[in-house]
């Protein structure tokens, strides 16, 4: 799977580690930065990850900032993006299975490397079920998004 990764300075170390783990697992990784721990603004990297997913350059994204909250808010401003902060494995896979989540957001100052790898593994392995109730809800989300474009 082709996966885009991005982070601000607070998530830089974790992003590097997650990207290496994804590569080791056989995934193609598109890294949109940041490339150091020098302070940067998370909305820039949230947008870069979101656009890579929206434009089809990547199937899914992993985005990391200090708490995960700011990056999640920013990524969700891009139409077609369904980003969520997940700090437990159930949410990481269920978000894909039920809500067709396409960007996993992590808090680099909230979780450790081992948990991050567990979450990314659950997220990447999950598939949207397309069950009628989930498809109906996803259609409502898309309609809601369309009303405010």
DRENMIFI-903370 format. One line per field, with one value per residue (C-alpha): residue in three letters; x negated, y, z. Coordinates in Angstrom, 2 decimals, always signed. Each point is the difference from the previous one (the first is absolute). Layout:
<rs>
residu: ALA | ...
c1: X | ...
c2: Y | ...
c3: Z | ...
</rs>
This chain:
<rs>
residu: UNK | UNK | UNK | UNK | UNK | UNK | UNK | UNK | UNK | UNK | UNK | UNK | UNK | UNK | UNK | UNK | UNK | UNK | UNK | UNK | UNK | UNK | UNK | UNK | UNK | UNK | UNK | UNK | UNK | UNK | UNK | UNK | UNK | UNK | UNK | UNK | UNK | UNK | UNK | UNK | UNK | UNK | UNK | UNK | UNK | UNK | UNK | UNK | UNK | UNK | UNK | UNK | UNK | UNK | UNK | UNK | UNK | UNK | UNK | UNK | UNK | UNK | UNK | UNK | UNK | UNK | UNK | UNK | UNK | UNK | UNK | UNK | UNK | UNK | UNK | UNK | UNK | UNK | UNK | UNK | UNK | UNK | UNK | UNK | UNK | UNK | UNK | UNK | UNK | UNK | UNK | UNK | UNK | UNK | UNK | UNK | UNK | UNK | UNK | UNK | UNK | UNK | UNK | UNK | UNK | UNK | UNK | UNK | UNK | UNK | UNK | UNK | UNK | UNK | UNK | UNK | UNK | UNK | UNK | UNK | UNK | UNK | UNK | UNK | UNK | UNK | UNK | UNK | UNK | UNK | UNK | UNK | UNK | UNK | UNK | UNK | UNK | UNK | UNK | UNK | UNK | UNK | UNK | UNK | UNK | UNK | UNK | UNK | UNK
c1: +0.00 | -1.19 | +0.18 | -0.79 | -1.54 | -0.39 | -0.59 | -0.88 | -3.11 | +1.69 | +0.68 | -3.21 | -1.75 | +3.10 | +0.69 | -3.49 | +0.47 | +3.50 | -1.20 | -2.88 | +2.42 | +2.35 | -2.87 | -1.20 | +3.51 | -0.16 | +2.00 | -0.99 | -0.36 | +0.37 | -1.50 | +1.26 | -2.00 | -0.93 | -3.61 | -1.29 | +1.05 | -0.20 | +3.35 | +2.51 | +3.77 | +2.05 | +2.69 | -2.57 | -0.76 | +3.62 | +0.85 | -2.87 | +1.10 | +3.67 | -0.69 | -2.13 | +2.93 | +2.68 | -1.95 | -0.68 | -3.77 | +0.49 | +2.66 | -0.14 | -1.81 | -1.64 | -0.30 | -1.73 | -0.09 | -0.47 | +3.49 | +1.50 | +2.90 | -1.17 | -1.17 | +3.29 | +2.02 | -2.11 | +0.03 | +3.79 | +0.33 | -1.01 | +3.09 | -0.07 | -2.24 | +1.17 | -2.75 | +0.20 | -2.26 | -0.32 | -1.92 | +1.43 | -0.05 | +3.78 | +0.56 | -2.84 | +1.58 | +3.67 | -0.41 | -0.89 | +2.51 | +3.01 | -0.89 | -2.43 | -2.60 | -2.84 | -2.39 | -1.13 | -1.16 | -2.29 | -1.21 | -3.78 | -0.03 | +2.81 | -0.95 | -3.22 | -1.64 | +1.21 | +3.65 | -0.35 | -1.16 | +2.92 | +2.46 | -1.51 | +0.02 | +3.69 | +0.86 | -1.83 | +1.43 | +3.60 | +2.41 | +3.23 | +2.85 | +2.48 | +2.87 | +3.28 | +0.11 | -3.58 | +0.53 | +3.14 | -1.86 | -2.97 | +2.36 | +1.43 | -3.50 | -0.80 | +3.28 | -0.75 | -3.44 | +1.51 | +2.44 | -2.84 | -2.54
c2: +0.00 | +3.54 | +2.05 | +3.68 | +1.07 | +3.49 | +1.77 | +3.23 | +0.34 | -1.63 | -3.14 | -0.10 | -2.83 | -2.15 | +0.67 | -1.17 | -3.18 | -0.69 | +0.54 | -2.43 | -2.59 | +0.41 | -0.43 | -3.09 | -1.43 | +0.45 | +3.19 | +2.86 | +3.17 | +3.57 | +2.32 | +3.59 | +1.30 | +1.61 | -1.01 | +1.10 | +0.89 | +3.73 | +1.69 | +0.04 | +0.43 | -3.22 | +1.26 | +0.02 | -3.70 | -0.92 | +1.56 | -1.78 | -3.40 | +0.70 | +1.12 | -3.08 | -2.19 | +2.11 | +0.19 | -3.75 | +0.21 | -2.15 | -2.45 | +1.07 | +2.41 | +0.07 | +3.44 | +0.87 | +3.14 | +0.52 | -1.02 | -1.07 | +2.38 | +3.01 | -2.07 | -1.91 | +3.21 | +1.42 | -3.17 | -0.24 | +3.41 | -1.62 | -1.41 | -3.78 | -0.45 | -1.97 | +0.40 | -1.08 | +0.00 | -3.56 | -1.08 | -3.52 | -2.88 | -0.44 | +3.57 | -0.31 | -2.96 | +0.76 | +3.50 | -1.58 | -2.86 | +2.15 | +3.58 | -0.50 | +2.05 | +0.83 | +1.89 | -1.35 | +2.77 | -0.65 | +2.12 | -0.14 | +1.34 | -2.30 | -3.53 | -1.95 | -1.62 | -3.51 | +1.05 | +2.10 | -3.05 | -2.04 | +2.70 | +0.42 | -3.77 | -0.21 | +2.99 | -1.27 | -3.52 | +1.24 | +0.21 | +1.95 | -2.51 | +1.88 | -1.41 | +1.78 | +1.84 | +1.22 | +0.97 | +1.92 | +1.90 | +0.69 | +1.39 | +2.34 | +1.15 | +0.68 | +1.91 | +2.04 | +0.82 | +0.99 | +2.43 | +2.09 | -0.04
c3: +0.00 | -0.69 | +3.19 | +0.46 | +3.30 | +1.37 | +3.27 | +1.67 | +2.15 | +3.02 | -2.01 | -2.03 | +1.88 | +0.12 | -3.70 | -0.92 | +2.03 | -1.37 | -3.59 | +0.53 | +1.41 | -2.95 | -2.46 | +1.86 | -0.29 | -3.79 | -0.42 | -2.27 | +2.08 | -1.21 | +2.62 | -0.28 | +2.96 | +2.25 | -0.20 | +3.39 | +3.51 | -0.75 | +0.79 | -2.86 | -0.29 | -0.01 | -2.43 | -2.81 | +0.45 | +0.63 | -3.34 | -1.75 | +1.31 | -0.75 | -3.56 | -0.71 | +1.06 | -1.70 | -3.27 | -0.08 | +0.44 | +3.09 | +1.13 | +3.65 | +2.27 | +3.40 | +1.55 | +3.27 | +2.12 | +3.73 | +1.13 | -3.33 | +0.49 | -2.01 | -2.94 | -0.02 | -0.03 | -2.84 | -2.14 | +0.25 | -1.68 | -3.30 | -1.76 | -0.21 | +2.99 | +2.99 | +2.59 | +3.62 | +3.01 | +1.23 | +3.06 | +0.24 | -2.49 | -0.07 | -1.22 | -2.52 | -1.81 | +0.72 | -1.44 | -3.33 | +0.16 | +0.85 | -0.96 | -2.90 | +1.89 | -2.37 | +2.30 | +3.36 | +2.32 | +2.95 | +2.89 | +0.08 | +3.55 | +1.11 | -1.09 | -0.22 | -2.98 | +0.79 | +0.24 | -3.15 | -1.94 | +1.37 | -1.09 | -3.45 | -0.53 | +0.98 | -2.22 | -3.08 | +0.31 | +0.32 | -2.92 | -0.35 | +0.25 | -2.18 | +2.03 | -0.70 | +3.32 | -0.40 | -3.63 | +0.95 | +2.73 | -2.25 | -2.65 | +2.63 | +0.94 | -3.65 | -0.42 | +3.11 | -1.36 | -3.36 | +1.57 | +1.39 | -2.84
</rs>
